[in-house]
Amino acid sequence: MRVLLAGWFSFDEVIATVGDELGADVVARWLTDLGVDHDVAWAPYLERGVDWRDLDPADYTHLVFVSGPLADRLLLRELAEAFAGARRWAVNLSAVEESARGLFDRVWERDAPA
């Protein structure tokens, strides 16, 4: 098992919020505590982690998208399509658009009505 942890913080075209970065840190800590091999895809302007565009998606069994709104945007669609061979999970999300939900195998919303 190898996980790529990504979020809106993974794109140069988006300014990451502190909440996005903290969400990534929490999930990365969970994965570390569980002994799960993982990388965090940070936007190149943040100068840390890996750039998801430089990776071989076949090296990853899972893509975990963390935090922020789950919106059907070109950037998110490109990421999901690049890692189509991996199980794709979305965690700690708000404002989930139904069209974006289909990009992931499992979605855990932080503010779901039920």
N, C-alpha and C positions, 0 to 999 in steps of 0.2 A: 504494500500500500504506500502510495506517495501522493501527497496533496499539494495543489497549488492554491494558496490563499490569495484572493483578489478582492477588489472593491473599487469604488469610484476613485480611490487613492492610487489605482493602477494605471491611470490615464494621464498623459501630459495635457490633454485637452480639458481636464477638469481640475479645479482647485479642491483638494481634499479638506474636509473639516476635521477639527480636533476629534469630534465624535467618531468619524470614520477611522481615524488612526488608532484611537483607543479601542474600538471594536476589533480591529485587526490584531492589536497587541493581546487582547483577551483570548481570542480564538487561537492565536499562535501559541500562547501559554498553555491552553488546553491540549493542543496537539503535542506540544513538548512533554507535558506531564503524562500523556498517554503513550509516549514513545513513538509517535507517528512521524515518519519522515515527511518534511514539508519545506516549501519555499514560500516566501511572501513576495508578491509582484507589486513593487512600488513603482510609481511613475519615475521615469529617468530624472526629472527635475528634482526629485527628492534625494537622489544620490545614495540609495541604499537598496538592498534586496536585489531582485532580478526583474528584468523587463520581459513580460510575458510574450512579447512579439519575437524575442530571441530564443525562446524555448522550443523543444520538440514536444508537442502535446502527447505523443505516445509514451513519454516518460512518466506520465501522471495517471493515476487511477481515478482521482477525484479533483474536481474544481469546486472550491467553496468561495462563494461571493458573500462578502460581509458588509452589513450596515448600509444606511441610506435608503432612499426610495428605490423601489424596483420598477423601473420604467423601461418601456420598449424603445430603446435608443440605439442608434447605429453602433456606437462603441460597445455596448453590452452585447448586442447581437454578434458582432465580430468576435468577441471573446468567447461567447458560448459556442459559436460555430467552430472556432479553432480547436476547442476542447470537446468536440462532439463525441469523441470516443471515450471520454471520461464520464463518471457519474457526476452530475452537476447539482450542487446543493446551494441554496441561498439561505442565509441566517441573519437574524436581527434586522429585519427590513420593515420599512413603513411604506405607506402609499403604494400598494402593489397593484400594478395595472394587469388585468387579466391576460393581455397579449404578451406581457413579459413573463408571466408565470410559466408559460409553455416553454421557455428557454431552459428551465431547470426541472430536474427529476423530483426534487423535494424543495419546498419553500416553508420556512419558519418565520412568520411575521411577529414583530414585537407588539403590534397594536391591532391584532385581528379582532373582529367583533365577537367571535365565539371562543 
